[in-house]
Amino acid sequence: MSDSFLSPWTLVGVGASFAFSSVFFNHYQQKKVDIQKLKEIPSFQADEHLLKILKASPDRRLHYVAVEGVVQPVGEPLASQFVPQCFGVVQKITAKEHWKFRNSSGVWVSKSLNAKETKNSTPFWLVPRGSYLSEVRVRVESPLKAEGDYLEQVHSGIRQVDSGLLDGVLQDVMGEKLTAHEEREELLRVGTVLTGFGELVLDNGAVMRLQPPRDGRTFVLLPGDHRSFLQRHENTASMWKAFSAVSGLTGATLLAAFLYSAVNKDQRRR
């Protein structure tokens, strides 16, 4: 084996590999703890079984649970402002302007200004999968207070601003000009499978409500079913574990090569 492995840089590589391996393993261990905590949260479908459990619970309240169901509006859904026949129950529209300004050197510099975000929501239910006519359902309260990446982007576009001749001359004189409008729309669409983490209460002996927990725990809405949510976390844990193993193996290989080269060199000297 080449004496090149006796370079100090080999030892640097060994140290870096073992250091990365330790960092990745710590991430893996933390992820395992997080997954265990998530598995301890009771998980339910929005169905008759959940209603029976809630009726039998003290104060008819479950302090922190995961509830899975299909999104259906209580009344009329929100219509997309940009996509025909596209409806949702939570809507976020983001708009901003793109400008160009001439700096002291006479160079035009682009900037985004006047960003504006509008959020709307309408009351909605989580209903059992395949049972849209079921009378058993969970009403989701205060969705705009929830965390989680549960909105789907349905539109993103940039409209260029066409300036007339006179406007173009004035903009050149003033050293600033509006070039484009950017718009983006996100929706929690009707029919989406959604999992909500929060406090579940029973009102008037019939209406189940999922709401922000009173004990300060995080109110979360996530797209997809509960099993897929856990699987994503388990995949992330497996990724950190693999990174740790690869980094540790790389460090061990470099160290073995260094020691082998050192022994070989010592034997040749003898």
N, C-alpha and C positions, 0 to 999 in steps of 0.2 A: 504494500500500500504506500502511496506517495507521502513524502515527508511534509507535504503541504498541509496536512491535518495537524501538524505541530504549531501552526500559526496561532498567535494570541486571539485572532478573530474566531477561531474554532471554539475557544472557551467562552467568548462573548456570545456566540450562537447557542452554546449549551445553556448558559445562564438565562438568555432571553427565552429560549424554548421552555425551560422549566418554569420561568416566571409567568409566561402566557398560560402554560398548563395549569398553574395554580389559580390564576384569575378565572379561567374558563371553568375550572372545577368548582370554584366558589359560586359562580353564576348558576351552575347546575344544581348545587346544593340548595341555593336560595329558591330556585324554580321548583324543586321538589317540595320544599316547605309550602310555597304558594299553592301548588296543586293539591296538597293534602288539606289545606285550609278550604279550598274551593270544594273539595269532595265532601267536607263536613257540612256544607250548606245544603239543607233539604231541597230537593228538586221535584217539581210537580208539573203535570200537564194541566191546562185550564179545563178541567172536566169535573164530572160528578164525584170522583174520588177525592179531589181537592176540596170540594164543597163539604163533603162529609167530615173530613179531617178538620176543616176550619170551624164547623159547627160544634165539634167536640173539644175544641181548644179553649183554654182559659181566656175569658174576655173576648172569645171569638176573634182572636188575633194571633198571627204568626209573625214574630218580630223580624226575622230575616230569612227569606226563602228565594229560590229561583223558580219562576213560572214561565212556561213555554207555551206559545200558541201562535195563531195566525191573526194578523192585523186586519180588523174590520172597523169601519167608521160607525159611530153611534148614530149620526145623521148623515148629512151631505158631506162628502170628502172635499179636500182642497184640490182644485184643478191646477195642473202645471201651467205656468205663464208662457212656456216656450214649446212644450211638446203636446200635440193633440192627443186626446183620449188617454192621458196619463194622470192618475189621481193618487193622492197621498193623504196622510193625517198630520204629518209634521213637515214643514217646508222652510228651507233657508235659502235666501237669495242674496248673493254677494255681488256688488257692483263697484267698479273703480274706474278712474280715468287715467289715461296715459298721456303725459305731456312731454314736450321737449323744451329745454331752456338753454339759451346761449350763455356760456360762461365767459369769464374775463378774457380767455384766449380766443374767443370767437368760435369755439367748438360747441355743437349742439349735444346736450346731455339729456338722456331719457330718465323720467321719473314717474312713479305711480302715485296719484294723489286722490283725495276725496273718497277713500274706501268707505262703503256703506253696506251694512249687513242687516237684513230684515228676516225675522223669524215669525212664523205663524203656526198655529196648531189647532186641531179640532178634536173633541173627545173621541176616544176609540176603545175598542175591546180587543182582548186576546181570546180567541175562540179555539175549540179543539180542532185539530187537523181533520179535514174531510167531513166536518160536521158544522157547516156554516149556518145551519138553521137551528142549532142547538140553543136551548134557553140557558144553559150553563156557560158563563163567560166571566172574564175578569176585566174590569174597567181600569185603565191605566190613568192615574192622576198625575198632573204636573210634569208631562214629558220633557218640557223645556228645561227642567231642573236636573234632568238625568245626565250622567256622563256616559261615554261610550260612542264608538264610531258606527252608529246605526243608520245614518243617512246615506242614500245612494245618489251619486251625481247623475242627473238626467240631462243636463245641458251645460255646455261651456262654449262660449264664443266671443269673438272680438269684432266689433263693428268699427271700421275705419271711418274717420271724419274727413269728408271732402270739403276743403276750403275753396271758396271762390277766389277770383283774382284779387279783388280788393282786400278780402280778409287775409290772403296770403301776404300781401304787401304790408299790411298793418302788423301782422305777426312777426314778420322779419324785422320791422322797425322796433317793436316792443321786446323782441328777443324771447318770446314764449309762444307756444302753440299747442292746442289740443289735437292729438293725433288719433286717438281711438277710445272707445268705450268697451270695457270687458265685463261680461256678465256670466255668472255661474249659478245654477239652481240645483239644490239637493232636496230629495224627498225621502220620507219613510213611506214607501208605497203600500197601497192597499194590497193584501194578499201575501205580504212578506212574513216569513217565519221569524219570530222575535222571541228572545229570552230576556226577561226582566228580573233584576235582583233588587228586592226592597221589602217593605213591610206590607203584609196582606191582612186586611180587615174585612169583616162581614157587616154590612149595613142592613138594618131592617130584616135580618134573618134570611136575606136572599141575594143581595148585590155584593159580590166580591170586588174589592178595590186594592190595586197595587199602588203604593205611594212611597214618597221619600221616608226612610226610617226616622222615628223620633229619637232613637238613641245615637244618632250622628253617623251611623255607618253609610257607606256610599250607595246612592241610588243609581243603578246602572241599567241601560238598555243596550242589548247587543243583537246584531243580526244572526240568524241561524239557530239551530237547536242547541240544547244544553250539552249533548254529547260531543258535538262538533267543537264547541267552545273549549271543553276539556281536552279534546284531542289536539287542538292547536297549541295549548300550553304544554302538553306532553311532547309534541314534536319539537317545540323550542328547547325543552329540557334535554331531549335526545341530541339536539344539535350542539348544545354546550358540552355535553358529555363526550361527543365525538371530537370536538375541537380540543378538549382537554387531553384525550387519548392520543390524538395525532401530534400535538405539541410535545407531550411527554415522550412519545416514541422517537420523535425527531431529536430531542435533547439527548436521550439515551444512546441513539445511534451515533451522534456526533461525539459524545463522550467516549464511547467504545472505540471509535476510529482514532481519536486522539491518543488514548492509552495504547492501542495497538501500534500506532506509529512510533510512540515514545519507546516502547519495549523493543521494537524492531531496530530502531536507531541505536539503542544501547547495546544490543546484541552484535550489530555490525562493528561497533567500536571495539568490542572485546575481541 
